[in-house]
Amino acid sequence: MAIALEDVTQLALLLPADEKATLIDRLLQTFDTEVLDDWEEAWIEEVEKRYRELKEGKVAGIPADEAFASIRAELKCRQ
C-alpha cells in the first residue's frame, strides 16, 4: 500500500525540529548531484540578491529575535 504525500507531510510536520532537519538532509541526499548543484546555485543567487538589497537600503533588516519569534508564532498557528 502506497503512502500518500499528504499523509507523509502531516507526519513530518509533527517531528521535533532536529528530526525535521535530519529528514530534510536525508531527502536531499537522494537527489543526484546535478539537481543539488542547481538548487545550491539558486540559493546562492538569492542570498546575494538579498544582501545587495539590504546594503543598498531597498529593504530593512529584522533583528533575529524578532524574526525567530515571528516564525515560532507562525508555526504554532499551523499545528
DRENVEX-200105 format. One record per residue: z, x, y of N, C-alpha, C in turn. Coordinates in steps of 0.2 Angstrom, whole numbers, always signed. Layout:
BEGIN
+-------+-------+-------+-------+-------+-------+-------+-------+-------+
!  n.zz !  n.xx !  n.yy ! ca.zz ! ca.xx ! ca.yy !  c.zz !  c.xx !  c.yy !
+-------+-------+-------+-------+-------+-------+-------+-------+-------+
!     Z !     X !     Y !     Z !     X !     Y !     Z !     X !     Y !
...
+-------+-------+-------+-------+-------+-------+-------+-------+-------+
***
This chain:
BEGIN
+-------+-------+-------+-------+-------+-------+-------+-------+-------+
!  n.zz !  n.xx !  n.yy ! ca.zz ! ca.xx ! ca.yy !  c.zz !  c.xx !  c.yy !
+-------+-------+-------+-------+-------+-------+-------+-------+-------+
!    +0 !    +4 !    -6 !    +0 !    +0 !    +0 !    +0 !    +4 !    +6 !
!    -5 !    +3 !   +11 !    -5 !    +7 !   +17 !    +0 !    +5 !   +22 !
!    +3 !    +9 !   +26 !    +7 !    +8 !   +31 !    +3 !    +7 !   +38 !
!    +5 !    +1 !   +41 !    +1 !    +0 !   +47 !    +4 !    +5 !   +53 !
!    -1 !    +7 !   +57 !    +0 !   +11 !   +63 !    +6 !    +9 !   +67 !
!    +6 !    +2 !   +68 !   +11 !    -1 !   +72 !   +18 !    +0 !   +69 !
!   +18 !    -1 !   +63 !   +25 !    +0 !   +59 !   +27 !    +7 !   +59 !
!   +23 !   +12 !   +58 !   +25 !   +19 !   +59 !   +27 !   +20 !   +66 !
!   +24 !   +18 !   +71 !   +26 !   +19 !   +78 !   +32 !   +16 !   +79 !
!   +34 !   +10 !   +77 !   +40 !    +7 !   +78 !   +46 !   +11 !   +75 !
!   +45 !   +14 !   +69 !   +50 !   +18 !   +66 !   +51 !   +24 !   +69 !
!   +45 !   +27 !   +72 !   +46 !   +34 !   +75 !   +50 !   +33 !   +82 !
!   +49 !   +28 !   +85 !   +52 !   +27 !   +91 !   +60 !   +26 !   +90 !
!   +62 !   +25 !   +84 !   +69 !   +24 !   +83 !   +73 !   +31 !   +82 !
!   +68 !   +36 !   +81 !   +71 !   +43 !   +79 !   +75 !   +46 !   +85 !
!   +80 !   +50 !   +84 !   +83 !   +54 !   +90 !   +77 !   +58 !   +93 !
!   +78 !   +60 !   +99 !   +73 !   +64 !  +102 !   +71 !   +71 !   +99 !
!   +76 !   +74 !   +96 !   +74 !   +80 !   +92 !   +70 !   +79 !   +86 !
!   +71 !   +74 !   +83 !   +67 !   +72 !   +77 !   +60 !   +69 !   +79 !
!   +60 !   +66 !   +85 !   +53 !   +64 !   +88 !   +49 !   +70 !   +89 !
!   +52 !   +75 !   +92 !   +49 !   +82 !   +94 !   +46 !   +85 !   +87 !
!   +50 !   +85 !   +82 !   +48 !   +88 !   +76 !   +42 !   +84 !   +73 !
!   +43 !   +78 !   +73 !   +37 !   +74 !   +71 !   +31 !   +75 !   +75 !
!   +31 !   +75 !   +81 !   +25 !   +77 !   +85 !   +22 !   +84 !   +83 !
!   +27 !   +89 !   +83 !   +24 !   +95 !   +81 !   +21 !   +95 !   +74 !
!   +24 !   +92 !   +69 !   +20 !   +91 !   +63 !   +14 !   +88 !   +63 !
!   +13 !   +82 !   +67 !    +7 !   +79 !   +68 !    +2 !   +83 !   +71 !
!    +4 !   +87 !   +76 !    -1 !   +91 !   +80 !    -4 !   +97 !   +75 !
!    +1 !   +99 !   +70 !    -1 !  +104 !   +66 !    -7 !  +102 !   +61 !
!    -8 !   +95 !   +60 !   -13 !   +93 !   +56 !   -20 !   +93 !   +59 !
!   -20 !   +94 !   +66 !   -27 !   +94 !   +69 !   -30 !  +101 !   +68 !
!   -36 !  +101 !   +68 !   -39 !  +108 !   +67 !   -39 !  +111 !   +74 !
!   -40 !  +118 !   +74 !   -39 !  +122 !   +80 !   -43 !  +120 !   +86 !
!   -49 !  +118 !   +84 !   -54 !  +116 !   +90 !   -51 !  +110 !   +94 !
!   -48 !  +105 !   +90 !   -45 !   +99 !   +94 !   -39 !  +101 !   +98 !
!   -35 !  +106 !   +95 !   -29 !  +108 !   +98 !   -31 !  +112 !  +105 !
!   -36 !  +116 !  +104 !   -39 !  +120 !  +109 !   -41 !  +116 !  +115 !
!   -45 !  +111 !  +114 !   -47 !  +106 !  +119 !   -41 !  +102 !  +122 !
!   -36 !  +100 !  +118 !   -30 !   +97 !  +121 !   -26 !  +102 !  +125 !
!   -25 !  +108 !  +123 !   -21 !  +113 !  +127 !   -25 !  +114 !  +133 !
!   -32 !  +115 !  +133 !   -35 !  +117 !  +139 !   -35 !  +111 !  +144 !
!   -35 !  +105 !  +142 !   -35 !   +99 !  +146 !   -28 !   +99 !  +149 !
!   -23 !  +100 !  +146 !   -16 !  +101 !  +149 !   -15 !  +106 !  +154 !
!   -18 !  +112 !  +152 !   -18 !  +117 !  +157 !   -21 !  +115 !  +164 !
!   -27 !  +112 !  +163 !   -31 !  +110 !  +169 !   -26 !  +105 !  +173 !
!   -23 !  +100 !  +169 !   -19 !   +95 !  +173 !   -13 !   +98 !  +176 !
!   -10 !  +103 !  +173 !    -4 !  +106 !  +176 !    -6 !  +110 !  +182 !
!   -12 !  +114 !  +182 !   -14 !  +117 !  +188 !   -16 !  +113 !  +194 !
!   -19 !  +107 !  +192 !   -21 !  +102 !  +197 !   -15 !   +99 !  +201 !
!   -10 !   +98 !  +196 !    -3 !   +95 !  +199 !    +0 !  +100 !  +204 !
!    +0 !  +107 !  +201 !    +3 !  +112 !  +205 !    +0 !  +113 !  +212 !
!    -7 !  +113 !  +212 !   -11 !  +113 !  +218 !    -9 !  +107 !  +223 !
!    -9 !  +101 !  +220 !    -7 !   +95 !  +224 !    +0 !   +96 !  +227 !
!    +4 !   +99 !  +224 !   +11 !  +100 !  +226 !   +11 !  +105 !  +232 !
!    +8 !  +111 !  +230 !    +8 !  +116 !  +235 !    +4 !  +114 !  +242 !
!    -1 !  +110 !  +241 !    -5 !  +108 !  +247 !    -1 !  +102 !  +250 !
!    +4 !   +99 !  +248 !    +8 !   +94 !  +251 !    +5 !   +87 !  +250 !
!    +0 !   +86 !  +245 !    -3 !   +80 !  +244 !    +2 !   +75 !  +240 !
!    +6 !   +78 !  +236 !   +11 !   +74 !  +233 !   +18 !   +77 !  +234 !
!   +23 !   +74 !  +233 !   +30 !   +76 !  +234 !   +33 !   +77 !  +227 !
!   +37 !   +82 !  +227 !   +41 !   +84 !  +221 !   +47 !   +79 !  +220 !
!   +49 !   +78 !  +214 !   +55 !   +74 !  +212 !   +60 !   +79 !  +209 !
!   +66 !   +79 !  +211 !   +71 !   +83 !  +208 !   +72 !   +81 !  +201 !
!   +73 !   +86 !  +197 !   +73 !   +85 !  +189 !   +78 !   +80 !  +187 !
!   +84 !   +80 !  +190 !   +89 !   +75 !  +188 !   +87 !   +68 !  +189 !
!   +83 !   +67 !  +195 !   +81 !   +60 !  +196 !   +75 !   +58 !  +191 !
!   +71 !   +63 !  +190 !   +65 !   +62 !  +185 !   +68 !   +60 !  +178 !
!   +73 !   +64 !  +176 !   +76 !   +63 !  +169 !   +79 !   +56 !  +169 !
!   +83 !   +54 !  +174 !   +87 !   +48 !  +175 !   +82 !   +42 !  +174 !
!   +76 !   +43 !  +178 !   +71 !   +38 !  +178 !   +68 !   +37 !  +171 !
!   +67 !   +43 !  +168 !   +64 !   +42 !  +161 !   +69 !   +39 !  +156 !
!   +75 !   +41 !  +156 !   +80 !   +38 !  +152 !   +81 !   +31 !  +153 !
!   +81 !   +29 !  +159 !   +81 !   +21 !  +161 !   +75 !   +18 !  +158 !
!   +69 !   +21 !  +158 !   +63 !   +18 !  +156 !   +63 !   +17 !  +148 !
!   +65 !   +22 !  +145 !   +66 !   +22 !  +138 !   +71 !   +17 !  +135 !
!   +76 !   +16 !  +139 !   +82 !   +11 !  +137 !   +79 !    +4 !  +137 !
!   +74 !    +3 !  +142 !   +71 !    -3 !  +143 !   +67 !    -5 !  +137 !
!   +64 !    +0 !  +134 !   +59 !    -1 !  +129 !   +62 !    -2 !  +122 !
!   +68 !    +0 !  +121 !   +72 !    -1 !  +115 !   +74 !    -8 !  +113 !
+-------+-------+-------+-------+-------+-------+-------+-------+-------+
***
